[in-house]
Amino acid sequence: MDYVRLGRTEAMVSVAGLGCGGHSRLGMSYGAASEEASRIVAKAIDLGVNFLDTARSYGTEEAVGLGIRGHDRSKLFISTKSWAGTDLSNRNPDPLPVADFVANLETSLRTLGTDYVDLWHVHGVSPQQLDHVYNELLPEMQRQRDLGKIRFIGITEAFREDLHHETLRQALPTGEFDVAMVGFNLINAGARKTVFPLALKQDVGTLIMFAVRRALNSAENAAEAVAQLIELGEVDPALVDPADPLGFLAENPEIKSQVEAAYRFCRYEPGAHVVLTGTGKEAHLEENVASILAPPLPSETSDRLARIFGQATSISGE
Ligand SMILES: NC(=O)c1ccc[n+]([C@@H]2O[C@H](COP(=O)([O-])OP(=O)(O)OC[C@H]3O[C@@H](n4cnc5c(N)ncnc54)[C@H](OP(=O)(O)O)[C@@H]3O)[C@@H](O)[C@H]2O)c1
């Protein structure tokens, strides 16, 4: 495993982070119970992953707690989250009262079976929620940090809706956040111009989500996503084979697969620290960790991707 300094937290974390949410939720989305899901966590740790990302809303904190049992807690970096509104699925919800926000942290700590989390995020924040975050939730996060319940303060965007990173563009310059989670992938690398320069300037640690997601996990899904981008006028149809627009990736002997290329694309982005990978399958986890540890994509591939997707910022890959 390779380890990287997570911005100003000064923590050394694995470049591959285990994403315990997403469509798979460690396999719990397709039927795994916590015990089974915890084996993915334990496997990740065996592979050298020390960065584990979960959230109150994922329903995987118990699995993470089971998976870390017997491991040296001080060597792990555990990240969890609470939403900022009364309903995470509603993008303009009523502001979450501070008491409920803190109660979420207490529940996270109890469910994870730990006295502290390394990183506590305010989760999936929309631009409209930022005032509530600054005025009410952030002071409470600072208080929890002073109490030793959390070590660092993070924020995650709602990439599906916030495709142009409005939340992080406003939040990072405040200097209040140690770490930010950002949507970034080879069909939407918009954060390269907007978020990463700000993160570098503020020495903010960054976590990449959506590296593969749905759009890049199969050739069929990639074709569907690229068709959307063509329709939106962000990809020139003359530059791709609509039936298999990313087929050229694995034609290169230095690239194993489309999924491999998708993780490698993210790993070497200047300003990016941890690439999250989400799966419920041990074989995928092994493969993905190897992909994140593989060298940068060949320059002719990066150039071709830039020619095709350089203007694409209107879908997340959800
Ligand atoms: N706003 C937020 O805070 C927010 C939002 C979204 C995500 N996140 C975080 O970011 C993490 C990463 O996102 P993600 O879970 O969407 O991860 P991802 O790694 O971008 O994509 C995972 C998807 O790809 C599939 N997959 C993984 N490896 C594969 C392989 N080798 N071959 C084919 N398919 C493969 C997975 O299914 P299988 O189970 O079949 O492998 C899953 O459907 C989440 O787990 C979560 O921790 C945060």
The ligand as a MOL file (V3000), in Angstrom:
LIG
                    3D

  0  0  0     0  0            999 V3000
M  V30 BEGIN CTAB
M  V30 COUNTS 48 52 0 0 0
M  V30 BEGIN ATOM
M  V30 1 N -22.0120 12.6960 -0.5680 0
M  V30 2 C -21.2950 11.7360 -0.0360 0
M  V30 3 O -20.8120 11.9200 1.0510 0
M  V30 4 C -21.0360 10.4510 -0.7580 0
M  V30 5 C -21.7770 10.1240 -1.8940 0
M  V30 6 C -21.4220 8.9740 -2.5730 0
M  V30 7 C -20.3690 8.1730 -2.1360 0
M  V30 8 N -19.6850 8.5070 -1.0020 0 CHG=1
M  V30 9 C -18.5690 7.6720 -0.5130 0
M  V30 10 O -17.7370 7.3520 -1.6040 0
M  V30 11 C -17.5400 5.9530 -1.6220 0
M  V30 12 C -17.1740 5.4930 -3.0070 0
M  V30 13 O -18.2950 5.5820 -3.8830 0
M  V30 14 P -18.8880 4.2780 -4.5270 0
M  V30 15 O -19.2630 3.3400 -3.4110 0
M  V30 16 O -19.9310 4.6880 -5.4720 0 CHG=-1
M  V30 17 O -17.6260 3.6260 -5.1860 0
M  V30 18 P -17.0160 3.3830 -6.6240 0
M  V30 19 O -15.7910 2.6430 -6.3070 0
M  V30 20 O -16.9380 4.6520 -7.4150 0
M  V30 21 O -18.0930 2.4540 -7.3900 0
M  V30 22 C -18.5950 1.3110 -6.8370 0
M  V30 23 C -19.5190 0.5960 -7.8190 0
M  V30 24 O -18.7540 -0.0940 -8.8090 0
M  V30 25 C -18.8740 -1.5130 -8.6430 0
M  V30 26 N -17.5200 -2.0760 -8.7210 0
M  V30 27 C -16.5240 -1.9150 -7.8250 0
M  V30 28 N -15.4230 -2.5620 -8.2270 0
M  V30 29 C -15.7220 -3.1450 -9.4020 0
M  V30 30 C -14.9670 -3.9450 -10.2950 0
M  V30 31 N -13.6860 -4.2580 -10.0670 0
M  V30 32 N -15.5860 -4.3880 -11.4400 0
M  V30 33 C -16.8770 -4.0380 -11.6930 0
M  V30 34 N -17.6340 -3.2850 -10.8630 0
M  V30 35 C -17.0560 -2.8360 -9.7290 0
M  V30 36 C -19.4870 -1.7390 -7.2820 0
M  V30 37 O -20.2950 -2.9070 -7.2800 0
M  V30 38 P -19.8170 -4.2980 -6.5970 0
M  V30 39 O -20.3510 -4.2800 -5.2000 0
M  V30 40 O -20.4800 -5.3010 -7.4650 0
M  V30 41 O -18.3240 -4.3670 -6.6580 0
M  V30 42 C -20.3200 -0.4740 -7.1080 0
M  V30 43 O -21.5590 -0.5770 -7.7850 0
M  V30 44 C -18.8420 5.4140 -1.0360 0
M  V30 45 O -18.7500 4.0740 -0.6500 0
M  V30 46 C -19.0110 6.3480 0.1080 0
M  V30 47 O -18.1500 5.9790 1.1570 0
M  V30 48 C -20.0070 9.6420 -0.3330 0
M  V30 END ATOM
M  V30 BEGIN BOND
M  V30 1 1 1 2
M  V30 2 2 2 3
M  V30 3 1 2 4
M  V30 4 1 4 5
M  V30 5 2 4 48
M  V30 6 2 5 6
M  V30 7 1 6 7
M  V30 8 2 7 8
M  V30 9 1 8 9
M  V30 10 1 8 48
M  V30 11 1 9 10
M  V30 12 1 9 46
M  V30 13 1 10 11
M  V30 14 1 11 12
M  V30 15 1 11 44
M  V30 16 1 12 13
M  V30 17 1 13 14
M  V30 18 2 14 15
M  V30 19 1 14 16
M  V30 20 1 14 17
M  V30 21 1 17 18
M  V30 22 2 18 19
M  V30 23 1 18 20
M  V30 24 1 18 21
M  V30 25 1 21 22
M  V30 26 1 22 23
M  V30 27 1 23 24
M  V30 28 1 23 42
M  V30 29 1 24 25
M  V30 30 1 25 26
M  V30 31 1 25 36
M  V30 32 1 26 27
M  V30 33 1 26 35
M  V30 34 2 27 28
M  V30 35 1 28 29
M  V30 36 1 29 30
M  V30 37 2 29 35
M  V30 38 1 30 31
M  V30 39 2 30 32
M  V30 40 1 32 33
M  V30 41 2 33 34
M  V30 42 1 34 35
M  V30 43 1 36 37
M  V30 44 1 36 42
M  V30 45 1 37 38
M  V30 46 2 38 39
M  V30 47 1 38 40
M  V30 48 1 38 41
M  V30 49 1 42 43
M  V30 50 1 44 45
M  V30 51 1 44 46
M  V30 52 1 46 47
M  V30 END BOND
M  V30 END CTAB
M  END
